[in-house]
Amino acid sequence: MEAPRLDRALSSPSSPCEEVIKNLSLEAIQLCDRDGNKSQDSGIAEMEELPVPHNIKISNITCDSFKISWEMDSKSKDRITHYFIDLNKKENKNSNKFKHKDVPTKLVAKAVPLPMTVRGHWFLSPRTEYTVAVQTASKQVDGDYVVSEWSEIIEFCTADYSKVHLTQLLEKAEVISGRMLKFSVFYRNQHKEYFDSIREHHGSAMQPSVKDNSGSHGSPISGKLEGIFFSCSTEFNTGKPPQDSPYGRYRFEIAAEKLFNPNTNLYFGDFYCMYTAYHYVILVLAPEGSPGDEFCKQRLPQLNSKDNKFLTCTEEDGVLVYHHAQDVILEVIYTDPVDLSLGTVAEITGHQLMSLSTANAKKDPSCKTCNISVGR
């Protein structure tokens, strides 16, 4: 039997879901804080003995929902009419001090069988730490509430986007991907010191590193997937890589077939923008059967290498031919080491456009083109 859902934020009476959820009640009340202090006009009666929730358990955590249950003494249990849930983002010492403080979310539900599902993308974000505490309450005939003491405070963290959520992002990205342009090389720009270090300390093999936190906050590859970033975009008028780059004046170029061939699997990783008109799509190339391939199979939507809207590898007259989407900027992650001897390193003639760097860039949460309704 599916657990009842708690889909309403007391602090957000004008939230997107205005319909009344069965077995739930949204009350215009002001709750006690966790220390039991009440506002003079709170409408909550003097404290009477109601069972205090304890041994709280959080389960079935997703990027925008969780199930909650607890234990309580049987004494006065039959008088409980409602549950009050105090949900707050855990304070982050490194958070932006100029950002508005998140408003605590107070939830109220009729006393339904546990566990109860709490769901709501307007107050739950993916991969975010929260604290939660619970009260039991008894609504009186005059509208006042008798409440228990608050339970202990527990902590939990919401999950990453699932394949279902990533597929929604994928479908949004397909809408704006544009026509396909032919290309022949992948390339990677860095400073001269980077390539010197690769030769001196890594036997000339570029090593995968953990992806930074740029892009969607709920992306399962951020901070977890190891790989090497490559680009493949070309200039429309020349069909060749652009001579400008935000990442360094030295460029490693490698024939596309060295990284992308019938023995390589292709995955969709993310779709985002950085408060700009242009959008980025992150794709992952993983040699079949490699650790990176196993990681992606469990978490990312796999694309048909011959037929998709972003990056294709097809065969024409016995030769592999490659195309990339024109209207999005592709960031391609290759999950295995790449030896410099497989390509060439040379200095570019253009500029280093630092403003285009996506290192740890945060996604624009207000963009309707690249956001889905499950947090940002």
Beta strands, then each sheet from edge to edge (+ up, - down):
strand 1: 5-6
strand 2: 54-59
strand 3: 65-71
strand 4: 82-89
strand 5: 105-110
strand 6: 116-119
strand 7: 129-139
strand 8: 145-147
strand 9: 154-157
strand 10: 180-183
strand 11: 185-190
strand 12: 205-206
strand 13: 209-210
strand 14: 226-230
strand 15: 250-255
strand 16: 264-272
strand 17: 280-287
strand 18: 302-303
strand 19: 311-316
strand 20: 319-325
strand 21: 329-334
strand 22: 338-339
strand 23: 343-347
sheet 1: 1+ 6+ 3- 2+
sheet 2: 5+ 4- 7+ 8-
sheet 3: 5+ 4- 7+ 9-
sheet 4: 10+ 20- 19+
sheet 5: 11+ 15- 23+
sheet 6: 12+ 22-
sheet 7: 13+ 14- 21+ 17+ 16- 18+
end
